Amino acid sequence: MSVPNAGAEAVPEQHPQKREESNSAQISLTQPPFITSSAAKKKVNLYLGLHWGQNFSVDDPVLQGEGRARWVVPVWYSTPHEGRTTKMLDVSIDAQTGELMEEATLRQALEQFGG
């Protein structure tokens, strides 16, 4: 009776859960964002337009990878006659899910501005 790989050294089996965790960590570090820059910009424009009016403009988002990857979208107060007058804040969009991050902080900042 022959035993397959009888001469090979036995390799201790990793716990399945630990193997999954290490694989998922590698995937999250190498995956590009699911949400594009233009999609993040549109999401912020839509949010501001629906909830706070039309006197806002946004700059191009910047991808930041501290902790979770996110798009940071600069928001300016603007009027038709004066254009951009004041940079109000930066809005963060989760680059993987497209969700607005820190929405409560965003609402509070807009309320203080008088939106």
N, CA, C and O atoms as CSV, one atom per row, in Angstrom:
chain,resi,resn,atom,element,x,y,z
A,1,MET,N,N,0.850,-1.167,0.000
A,1,MET,CA,C,0.000,0.000,0.000
A,1,MET,C,C,0.896,1.230,0.000
A,1,MET,O,O,1.778,1.353,0.850
A,2,SER,N,N,0.682,2.130,-0.930
A,2,SER,CA,C,1.503,3.336,-1.001
A,2,SER,C,C,0.717,4.529,-0.467
A,2,SER,O,O,-0.499,4.621,-0.632
A,3,VAL,N,N,1.437,5.428,0.170
A,3,VAL,CA,C,0.826,6.632,0.726
A,3,VAL,C,C,1.319,7.809,-0.108
A,3,VAL,O,O,2.525,8.045,-0.185
A,4,PRO,N,N,0.396,8.560,-0.739
A,4,PRO,CA,C,0.835,9.696,-1.544
A,4,PRO,C,C,1.580,10.716,-0.687
A,4,PRO,O,O,1.199,10.979,0.454
A,5,ASN,N,N,2.634,11.281,-1.242
A,5,ASN,CA,C,3.436,12.308,-0.577
A,5,ASN,C,C,3.958,11.881,0.779
A,5,ASN,O,O,4.105,12.712,1.675
A,6,ALA,N,N,4.241,10.600,0.944
A,6,ALA,CA,C,4.712,10.105,2.237
A,6,ALA,C,C,6.052,10.717,2.596
A,6,ALA,O,O,6.345,10.901,3.777
A,7,GLY,N,N,6.881,11.039,1.597
A,7,GLY,CA,C,8.191,11.614,1.873
A,7,GLY,C,C,8.156,13.107,2.097
A,7,GLY,O,O,9.139,13.674,2.574
A,8,ALA,N,N,7.051,13.769,1.766
A,8,ALA,CA,C,6.965,15.224,1.916
A,8,ALA,C,C,6.786,15.587,3.379
A,8,ALA,O,O,6.160,14.858,4.148
A,9,GLU,N,N,7.348,16.729,3.745
A,9,GLU,CA,C,7.184,17.185,5.120
A,9,GLU,C,C,5.751,17.616,5.343
A,9,GLU,O,O,5.106,18.175,4.456
A,10,ALA,N,N,5.275,17.353,6.514
A,10,ALA,CA,C,3.912,17.765,6.856
A,10,ALA,C,C,3.925,19.257,7.147
A,10,ALA,O,O,4.755,19.742,7.915
A,11,VAL,N,N,3.011,19.971,6.537
A,11,VAL,CA,C,2.882,21.402,6.763
A,11,VAL,C,C,1.680,21.614,7.652
A,11,VAL,O,O,0.579,21.168,7.327
A,12,PRO,N,N,1.875,22.288,8.772
A,12,PRO,CA,C,0.726,22.496,9.654
A,12,PRO,C,C,-0.353,23.302,8.928
A,12,PRO,O,O,-0.072,24.305,8.271
A,13,GLU,N,N,-1.579,22.836,9.065
A,13,GLU,CA,C,-2.691,23.504,8.392
A,13,GLU,C,C,-3.064,24.761,9.160
A,13,GLU,O,O,-3.192,24.744,10.384
A,14,GLN,N,N,-3.237,25.851,8.421
A,14,GLN,CA,C,-3.682,27.089,9.062
A,14,GLN,C,C,-5.144,26.960,9.398
A,14,GLN,O,O,-5.889,26.225,8.749
A,15,HIS,N,N,-5.541,27.676,10.409
A,15,HIS,CA,C,-6.952,27.732,10.744
A,15,HIS,C,C,-7.673,28.422,9.597
A,15,HIS,O,O,-7.220,29.481,9.163
A,16,PRO,N,N,-8.782,27.872,9.079
A,16,PRO,CA,C,-9.453,28.468,7.905
A,16,PRO,C,C,-9.791,29.941,8.081
A,16,PRO,O,O,-9.667,30.718,7.135
A,17,GLN,N,N,-10.213,30.335,9.267
A,17,GLN,CA,C,-10.585,31.737,9.484
A,17,GLN,C,C,-9.358,32.636,9.354
A,17,GLN,O,O,-9.451,33.720,8.779
A,18,LYS,N,N,-8.204,32.201,9.881
A,18,LYS,CA,C,-6.999,33.006,9.782
A,18,LYS,C,C,-6.563,33.146,8.335
A,18,LYS,O,O,-6.099,34.208,7.921
A,19,ARG,N,N,-6.713,32.074,7.565
A,19,ARG,CA,C,-6.351,32.136,6.157
A,19,ARG,C,C,-7.227,33.152,5.432
A,19,ARG,O,O,-6.723,33.924,4.616
A,20,GLU,N,N,-8.524,33.166,5.715
A,20,GLU,CA,C,-9.442,34.124,5.081
A,20,GLU,C,C,-9.052,35.553,5.414
A,20,GLU,O,O,-9.040,36.418,4.538
A,21,GLU,N,N,-8.731,35.803,6.686
A,21,GLU,CA,C,-8.379,37.162,7.098
A,21,GLU,C,C,-7.149,37.650,6.354
A,21,GLU,O,O,-7.125,38.788,5.886
A,22,SER,N,N,-6.127,36.810,6.234
A,22,SER,CA,C,-4.925,37.261,5.552
A,22,SER,C,C,-5.191,37.477,4.070
A,22,SER,O,O,-4.643,38.409,3.480
A,23,ASN,N,N,-6.019,36.636,3.455
A,23,ASN,CA,C,-6.353,36.830,2.041
A,23,ASN,C,C,-7.149,38.109,1.830
A,23,ASN,O,O,-6.884,38.848,0.881
A,24,SER,N,N,-8.112,38.385,2.691
A,24,SER,CA,C,-8.930,39.583,2.507
A,24,SER,C,C,-8.100,40.845,2.716
A,24,SER,O,O,-8.350,41.862,2.067
A,25,ALA,N,N,-7.118,40.794,3.610
A,25,ALA,CA,C,-6.267,41.960,3.828
A,25,ALA,C,C,-5.454,42.247,2.574
A,25,ALA,O,O,-5.283,43.408,2.200
A,26,GLN,N,N,-4.953,41.206,1.921
A,26,GLN,CA,C,-4.178,41.405,0.705
A,26,GLN,C,C,-5.055,41.965,-0.402
A,26,GLN,O,O,-4.615,42.833,-1.156
A,27,ILE,N,N,-6.264,41.493,-0.511
A,27,ILE,CA,C,-7.164,41.947,-1.564
A,27,ILE,C,C,-7.495,43.422,-1.372
A,27,ILE,O,O,-7.469,44.188,-2.334
A,28,SER,N,N,-7.807,43.831,-0.143
A,28,SER,CA,C,-8.210,45.214,0.075
A,28,SER,C,C,-7.054,46.184,-0.185
A,28,SER,O,O,-7.288,47.338,-0.544
A,29,LEU,N,N,-5.823,45.733,-0.010
A,29,LEU,CA,C,-4.695,46.619,-0.254
A,29,LEU,C,C,-4.382,46.766,-1.737
A,29,LEU,O,O,-3.811,47.775,-2.151
A,30,THR,N,N,-4.744,45.781,-2.533
A,30,THR,CA,C,-4.379,45.818,-3.940
A,30,THR,C,C,-5.529,46.203,-4.853
A,30,THR,O,O,-5.299,46.494,-6.027
A,31,GLN,N,N,-6.762,46.217,-4.356
A,31,GLN,CA,C,-7.894,46.546,-5.215
A,31,GLN,C,C,-7.976,48.038,-5.471
A,31,GLN,O,O,-7.826,48.834,-4.545
A,32,PRO,N,N,-8.212,48.426,-6.712
A,32,PRO,CA,C,-8.443,49.846,-6.994
A,32,PRO,C,C,-9.831,50.233,-6.493
A,32,PRO,O,O,-10.661,49.359,-6.244
A,33,PRO,N,N,-10.093,51.520,-6.342
A,33,PRO,CA,C,-11.417,51.934,-5.871
A,33,PRO,C,C,-12.497,51.522,-6.865
A,33,PRO,O,O,-12.293,51.577,-8.077
A,34,PHE,N,N,-13.639,51.114,-6.341
A,34,PHE,CA,C,-14.772,50.771,-7.194
A,34,PHE,C,C,-15.444,52.031,-7.724
A,34,PHE,O,O,-15.991,52.033,-8.827
A,35,ILE,N,N,-15.401,53.092,-6.944
A,35,ILE,CA,C,-16.061,54.344,-7.289
A,35,ILE,C,C,-15.049,55.252,-7.987
A,35,ILE,O,O,-13.953,55.478,-7.474
A,36,THR,N,N,-15.414,55.761,-9.141
A,36,THR,CA,C,-14.508,56.638,-9.875
A,36,THR,C,C,-14.553,58.054,-9.307
A,36,THR,O,O,-15.449,58.406,-8.539
A,37,SER,N,N,-13.584,58.844,-9.696
A,37,SER,CA,C,-13.520,60.246,-9.279
A,37,SER,C,C,-14.781,60.995,-9.713
A,37,SER,O,O,-15.365,61.742,-8.928
A,38,SER,N,N,-15.195,60.794,-10.957
A,38,SER,CA,C,-16.380,61.508,-11.453
A,38,SER,C,C,-17.650,61.058,-10.735
A,38,SER,O,O,-18.551,61.866,-10.508
A,39,ALA,N,N,-17.731,59.772,-10.375
A,39,ALA,CA,C,-18.911,59.292,-9.637
A,39,ALA,C,C,-18.962,59.911,-8.245
A,39,ALA,O,O,-20.041,60.259,-7.765
A,40,ALA,N,N,-17.817,60.053,-7.593
A,40,ALA,CA,C,-17.766,60.685,-6.274
A,40,ALA,C,C,-18.203,62.151,-6.365
A,40,ALA,O,O,-18.965,62.634,-5.529
A,41,LYS,N,N,-17.712,62.843,-7.385
A,41,LYS,CA,C,-18.064,64.252,-7.591
A,41,LYS,C,C,-19.565,64.406,-7.836
A,41,LYS,O,O,-20.200,65.304,-7.283
A,42,LYS,N,N,-20.128,63.528,-8.667
A,42,LYS,CA,C,-21.571,63.573,-8.947
A,42,LYS,C,C,-22.383,63.305,-7.694
A,42,LYS,O,O,-23.409,63.946,-7.465
A,43,LYS,N,N,-21.925,62.353,-6.879
A,43,LYS,CA,C,-22.652,62.027,-5.647
A,43,LYS,C,C,-22.718,63.235,-4.720
A,43,LYS,O,O,-23.769,63.520,-4.145
A,44,VAL,N,N,-21.593,63.950,-4.570
A,44,VAL,CA,C,-21.577,65.134,-3.699
A,44,VAL,C,C,-22.460,66.236,-4.292
A,44,VAL,O,O,-23.220,66.871,-3.562
A,45,ASN,N,N,-22.370,66.469,-5.603
A,45,ASN,CA,C,-23.230,67.468,-6.244
A,45,ASN,C,C,-24.708,67.146,-6.028
A,45,ASN,O,O,-25.501,68.032,-5.711
A,46,LEU,N,N,-25.070,65.887,-6.200
A,46,LEU,CA,C,-26.463,65.469,-6.024
A,46,LEU,C,C,-26.906,65.667,-4.580
A,46,LEU,O,O,-27.985,66.203,-4.329
A,47,TYR,N,N,-26.081,65.237,-3.632
A,47,TYR,CA,C,-26.418,65.391,-2.216
A,47,TYR,C,C,-26.645,66.859,-1.869
A,47,TYR,O,O,-27.648,67.209,-1.247
A,48,LEU,N,N,-25.712,67.710,-2.275
A,48,LEU,CA,C,-25.838,69.137,-1.970
A,48,LEU,C,C,-27.066,69.736,-2.641
A,48,LEU,O,O,-27.799,70.505,-2.017
A,49,GLY,N,N,-27.298,69.395,-3.897
A,49,GLY,CA,C,-28.449,69.928,-4.624
A,49,GLY,C,C,-29.778,69.503,-4.021
A,49,GLY,O,O,-30.704,70.308,-3.922
A,50,LEU,N,N,-29.873,68.245,-3.619
A,50,LEU,CA,C,-31.133,67.738,-3.059
A,50,LEU,C,C,-31.411,68.242,-1.649
A,50,LEU,O,O,-32.563,68.490,-1.293
A,51,HIS,N,N,-30.361,68.394,-0.844
A,51,HIS,CA,C,-30.560,68.708,0.567
A,51,HIS,C,C,-30.229,70.141,0.962
A,51,HIS,O,O,-30.708,70.618,1.991
A,52,TRP,N,N,-29.413,70.843,0.159
A,52,TRP,CA,C,-28.921,72.139,0.607
A,52,TRP,C,C,-29.035,73.247,-0.426
A,52,TRP,O,O,-28.629,74.373,-0.139
A,53,GLY,N,N,-29.563,72.986,-1.600
A,53,GLY,CA,C,-29.715,74.030,-2.604
A,53,GLY,C,C,-28.628,73.990,-3.657
A,53,GLY,O,O,-27.800,73.079,-3.687
A,54,GLN,N,N,-28.644,74.989,-4.518
A,54,GLN,CA,C,-27.769,74.996,-5.689
A,54,GLN,C,C,-26.564,75.917,-5.584
A,54,GLN,O,O,-25.802,76.018,-6.545
A,55,ASN,N,N,-26.360,76.585,-4.471
A,55,ASN,CA,C,-25.257,77.551,-4.360
A,55,ASN,C,C,-23.949,76.906,-3.931
A,55,ASN,O,O,-23.247,77.423,-3.062
A,56,PHE,N,N,-23.627,75.779,-4.544
A,56,PHE,CA,C,-22.393,75.083,-4.227
A,56,PHE,C,C,-21.722,74.641,-5.512
A,56,PHE,O,O,-22.387,74.390,-6.516
A,57,SER,N,N,-20.411,74.547,-5.477
A,57,SER,CA,C,-19.687,73.902,-6.575
A,57,SER,C,C,-18.608,73.032,-5.944
A,57,SER,O,O,-18.143,73.296,-4.836
A,58,VAL,N,N,-18.226,72.005,-6.661
A,58,VAL,CA,C,-17.232,71.085,-6.123
A,58,VAL,C,C,-16.031,71.011,-7.062
A,58,VAL,O,O,-16.166,71.142,-8.278
A,59,ASP,N,N,-14.857,70.800,-6.474
A,59,ASP,CA,C,-13.627,70.586,-7.234
A,59,ASP,C,C,-13.463,69.096,-7.497
A,59,ASP,O,O,-14.237,68.273,-7.009
A,60,ASP,N,N,-12.446,68.769,-8.272
A,60,ASP,CA,C,-12.153,67.373,-8.546
A,60,ASP,C,C,-11.722,66.660,-7.265
A,60,ASP,O,O,-10.925,67.192,-6.492
A,61,PRO,N,N,-12.245,65.470,-7.046
A,61,PRO,CA,C,-11.888,64.690,-5.854
A,61,PRO,C,C,-10.432,64.241,-5.872
A,61,PRO,O,O,-9.823,64.089,-6.931
A,62,VAL,N,N,-9.894,64.034,-4.687
A,62,VAL,CA,C,-8.538,63.529,-4.507
A,62,VAL,C,C,-8.651,62.212,-3.739
A,62,VAL,O,O,-9.312,62.154,-2.702
A,63,LEU,N,N,-8.009,61.155,-4.243
A,63,LEU,CA,C,-8.045,59.859,-3.583
A,63,LEU,C,C,-7.047,59.829,-2.440
A,63,LEU,O,O,-5.867,60.125,-2.629
A,64,GLN,N,N,-7.526,59.468,-1.247
A,64,GLN,CA,C,-6.656,59.342,-0.084
A,64,GLN,C,C,-6.783,57.926,0.455
A,64,GLN,O,O,-7.879,57.366,0.483
A,65,GLY,N,N,-5.673,57.347,0.883
A,65,GLY,CA,C,-5.684,55.967,1.313
A,65,GLY,C,C,-5.398,55.761,2.780
A,65,GLY,O,O,-5.050,54.648,3.176
A,66,GLU,N,N,-5.529,56.776,3.602
A,66,GLU,CA,C,-5.305,56.630,5.042
A,66,GLU,C,C,-6.450,55.811,5.623
A,66,GLU,O,O,-7.606,56.229,5.555
A,67,GLY,N,N,-6.144,54.658,6.191
A,67,GLY,CA,C,-7.210,53.783,6.684
A,67,GLY,C,C,-7.979,53.225,5.500
A,67,GLY,O,O,-7.410,52.504,4.681
A,68,ARG,N,N,-9.235,53.539,5.395
A,68,ARG,CA,C,-10.038,53.148,4.236
A,68,ARG,C,C,-9.798,54.137,3.108
A,68,ARG,O,O,-9.658,55.337,3.344
A,69,ALA,N,N,-9.750,53.634,1.888
A,69,ALA,CA,C,-9.600,54.525,0.729
A,69,ALA,C,C,-10.849,55.383,0.603
A,69,ALA,O,O,-11.969,54.895,0.750
A,70,ARG,N,N,-10.643,56.672,0.327
A,70,ARG,CA,C,-11.791,57.581,0.196
A,70,ARG,C,C,-11.454,58.678,-0.801
A,70,ARG,O,O,-10.293,59.031,-1.009
A,71,TRP,N,N,-12.501,59.200,-1.404
A,71,TRP,CA,C,-12.373,60.375,-2.257
A,71,TRP,C,C,-12.686,61.586,-1.393
A,71,TRP,O,O,-13.698,61.609,-0.692
A,72,VAL,N,N,-11.830,62.580,-1.440
A,72,VAL,CA,C,-12.068,63.833,-0.724
A,72,VAL,C,C,-12.455,64.873,-1.768
A,72,VAL,O,O,-11.686,65.177,-2.680
A,73,VAL,N,N,-13.676,65.417,-1.614
A,73,VAL,CA,C,-14.237,66.337,-2.594
A,73,VAL,C,C,-14.359,67.725,-1.965
A,73,VAL,O,O,-15.162,67.908,-1.050
A,74,PRO,N,N,-13.585,68.703,-2.431
A,74,PRO,CA,C,-13.690,70.069,-1.901
A,74,PRO,C,C,-15.011,70.724,-2.342
A,74,PRO,O,O,-15.417,70.626,-3.500
A,75,VAL,N,N,-15.661,71.391,-1.387
A,75,VAL,CA,C,-16.943,72.053,-1.659
A,75,VAL,C,C,-16.789,73.551,-1.432
A,75,VAL,O,O,-16.271,73.994,-0.408
A,76,TRP,N,N,-17.253,74.320,-2.415
A,76,TRP,CA,C,-17.192,75.774,-2.371
A,76,TRP,C,C,-18.600,76.354,-2.376
A,76,TRP,O,O,-19.512,75.799,-2.991
A,77,TYR,N,N,-18.765,77.477,-1.682
A,77,TYR,CA,C,-20.008,78.250,-1.789
A,77,TYR,C,C,-19.852,79.145,-3.005
A,77,TYR,O,O,-18.815,79.786,-3.182
A,78,SER,N,N,-20.871,79.190,-3.838
A,78,SER,CA,C,-20.781,80.030,-5.039
A,78,SER,C,C,-22.142,80.632,-5.362
A,78,SER,O,O,-23.188,80.098,-4.993
A,79,THR,N,N,-22.095,81.750,-6.056
A,79,THR,CA,C,-23.316,82.396,-6.530
A,79,THR,C,C,-23.162,82.663,-8.020
A,79,THR,O,O,-22.041,82.713,-8.527
A,80,PRO,N,N,-24.281,82.836,-8.733
A,80,PRO,CA,C,-24.180,83.088,-10.172
A,80,PRO,C,C,-23.411,84.369,-10.502
A,80,PRO,O,O,-22.717,84.428,-11.517
A,81,HIS,N,N,-23.527,85.386,-9.659
A,81,HIS,CA,C,-22.894,86.672,-9.954
A,81,HIS,C,C,-21.435,86.744,-9.504
A,81,HIS,O,O,-20.601,87.345,-10.182
A,82,GLU,N,N,-21.129,86.135,-8.363
A,82,GLU,CA,C,-19.785,86.239,-7.803
A,82,GLU,C,C,-18.925,85.013,-8.059
A,82,GLU,O,O,-17.706,85.080,-7.900
A,83,GLY,N,N,-19.515,83.913,-8.445
A,83,GLY,CA,C,-18.758,82.672,-8.609
A,83,GLY,C,C,-18.408,82.091,-7.254
A,83,GLY,O,O,-19.129,82.283,-6.274
A,84,ARG,N,N,-17.291,81.376,-7.210
A,84,ARG,CA,C,-16.840,80.783,-5.947
A,84,ARG,C,C,-16.343,81.868,-5.009
A,84,ARG,O,O,-15.510,82.698,-5.373
A,85,THR,N,N,-16.871,81.843,-3.796
A,85,THR,CA,C,-16.449,82.857,-2.835
A,85,THR,C,C,-15.741,82.265,-1.625
A,85,THR,O,O,-14.786,82.858,-1.123
A,86,THR,N,N,-16.191,81.107,-1.144
A,86,THR,CA,C,-15.659,80.553,0.093
A,86,THR,C,C,-15.545,79.043,-0.004
A,86,THR,O,O,-16.502,78.359,-0.367
A,87,LYS,N,N,-14.360,78.524,0.326
A,87,LYS,CA,C,-14.259,77.068,0.443
A,87,LYS,C,C,-14.856,76.692,1.784
A,87,LYS,O,O,-14.413,77.153,2.836
A,88,MET,N,N,-15.879,75.839,1.722
A,88,MET,CA,C,-16.609,75.498,2.935
A,88,MET,C,C,-16.016,74.303,3.663
A,88,MET,O,O,-15.773,74.367,4.868
A,89,LEU,N,N,-15.784,73.223,2.947
A,89,LEU,CA,C,-15.375,71.986,3.600
A,89,LEU,C,C,-14.958,70.955,2.564
A,89,LEU,O,O,-15.066,71.185,1.360
A,90,ASP,N,N,-14.482,69.824,3.046
A,90,ASP,CA,C,-14.173,68.675,2.215
A,90,ASP,C,C,-15.148,67.561,2.578
A,90,ASP,O,O,-15.349,67.259,3.754
A,91,VAL,N,N,-15.747,66.958,1.565
A,91,VAL,CA,C,-16.675,65.846,1.772
A,91,VAL,C,C,-15.950,64.561,1.396
A,91,VAL,O,O,-15.292,64.493,0.358
A,92,SER,N,N,-16.074,63.540,2.246
A,92,SER,CA,C,-15.426,62.261,1.994
A,92,SER,C,C,-16.439,61.227,1.515
A,92,SER,O,O,-17.524,61.075,2.078
A,93,ILE,N,N,-16.043,60.516,0.444
A,93,ILE,CA,C,-16.855,59.432,-0.119
A,93,ILE,C,C,-16.025,58.161,-0.034
A,93,ILE,O,O,-14.872,58.143,-0.465
A,94,ASP,N,N,-16.601,57.098,0.517
A,94,ASP,CA,C,-15.910,55.815,0.592
A,94,ASP,C,C,-15.624,55.334,-0.825
A,94,ASP,O,O,-16.550,55.186,-1.622
A,95,ALA,N,N,-14.367,55.091,-1.150
A,95,ALA,CA,C,-13.971,54.737,-2.517
A,95,ALA,C,C,-14.400,53.330,-2.917
A,95,ALA,O,O,-14.412,53.013,-4.106
A,96,GLN,N,N,-14.749,52.483,-1.958
A,96,GLN,CA,C,-15.185,51.128,-2.277
A,96,GLN,C,C,-16.702,51.043,-2.403
A,96,GLN,O,O,-17.207,50.362,-3.296
A,97,THR,N,N,-17.435,51.720,-1.526
A,97,THR,CA,C,-18.893,51.579,-1.495
A,97,THR,C,C,-19.634,52.759,-2.101
A,97,THR,O,O,-20.784,52.616,-2.516
A,98,GLY,N,N,-18.993,53.931,-2.161
A,98,GLY,CA,C,-19.661,55.128,-2.661
A,98,GLY,C,C,-20.501,55.826,-1.606
A,98,GLY,O,O,-21.202,56.791,-1.910
A,99,GLU,N,N,-20.439,55.352,-0.376
A,99,GLU,CA,C,-21.218,55.958,0.702
A,99,GLU,C,C,-20.580,57.261,1.174
A,99,GLU,O,O,-19.358,57.403,1.215
A,100,LEU,N,N,-21.440,58.196,1.524
A,100,LEU,CA,C,-21.001,59.453,2.111
A,100,LEU,C,C,-20.474,59.160,3.510
A,100,LEU,O,O,-21.172,58.540,4.312
A,101,MET,N,N,-19.272,59.588,3.809
A,101,MET,CA,C,-18.681,59.349,5.127
A,101,MET,C,C,-18.928,60.571,6.008
A,101,MET,O,O,-18.929,61.705,5.528
A,102,GLU,N,N,-19.133,60.333,7.275
A,102,GLU,CA,C,-19.291,61.410,8.256
A,102,GLU,C,C,-20.418,62.363,7.859
A,102,GLU,O,O,-20.245,63.581,7.891
A,103,GLU,N,N,-21.569,61.810,7.487
A,103,GLU,CA,C,-22.686,62.642,7.036
A,103,GLU,C,C,-23.174,63.582,8.137
A,103,GLU,O,O,-23.548,64.720,7.849
A,104,ALA,N,N,-23.178,63.131,9.381
A,104,ALA,CA,C,-23.625,64.000,10.485
A,104,ALA,C,C,-22.728,65.236,10.602
A,104,ALA,O,O,-23.220,66.342,10.823
A,105,THR,N,N,-21.416,65.048,10.454
A,105,THR,CA,C,-20.481,66.170,10.509
A,105,THR,C,C,-20.718,67.119,9.340
A,105,THR,O,O,-20.648,68.338,9.496
A,106,LEU,N,N,-20.998,66.554,8.171
A,106,LEU,CA,C,-21.287,67.357,6.982
A,106,LEU,C,C,-22.540,68.197,7.198
A,106,LEU,O,O,-22.536,69.397,6.922
A,107,ARG,N,N,-23.609,67.580,7.689
A,107,ARG,CA,C,-24.853,68.324,7.948
A,107,ARG,C,C,-24.611,69.449,8.942
A,107,ARG,O,O,-25.103,70.563,8.760
A,108,GLN,N,N,-23.855,69.158,9.990
A,108,GLN,CA,C,-23.578,70.176,11.004
A,108,GLN,C,C,-22.788,71.349,10.402
A,108,GLN,O,O,-23.086,72.506,10.700
A,109,ALA,N,N,-21.810,71.069,9.580
A,109,ALA,CA,C,-21.019,72.135,8.955
A,109,ALA,C,C,-21.885,72.984,8.041
A,109,ALA,O,O,-21.761,74.208,8.029
A,110,LEU,N,N,-22.760,72.347,7.278
A,110,LEU,CA,C,-23.635,73.102,6.379
A,110,LEU,C,C,-24.655,73.935,7.140
A,110,LEU,O,O,-24.980,75.049,6.728
A,111,GLU,N,N,-25.163,73.403,8.250
A,111,GLU,CA,C,-26.107,74.171,9.065
A,111,GLU,C,C,-25.429,75.395,9.676
A,111,GLU,O,O,-26.033,76.465,9.744
A,112,GLN,N,N,-24.186,75.248,10.120
A,112,GLN,CA,C,-23.447,76.380,10.690
A,112,GLN,C,C,-23.185,77.447,9.649
A,112,GLN,O,O,-23.166,78.639,9.956
A,113,PHE,N,N,-22.983,77.010,8.411
A,113,PHE,CA,C,-22.739,77.959,7.326
A,113,PHE,C,C,-24.018,78.699,6.951
A,113,PHE,O,O,-23.975,79.790,6.384
A,114,GLY,N,N,-25.152,78.091,7.276
A,114,GLY,CA,C,-26.441,78.724,6.987
A,114,GLY,C,C,-27.119,78.138,5.777
A,114,GLY,O,O,-27.968,78.777,5.156
A,115,GLY,N,N,-26.732,76.879,5.429
A,115,GLY,CA,C,-27.301,76.205,4.257
A,115,GLY,C,C,-28.709,75.780,4.449
A,115,GLY,O,O,-29.309,75.202,3.543
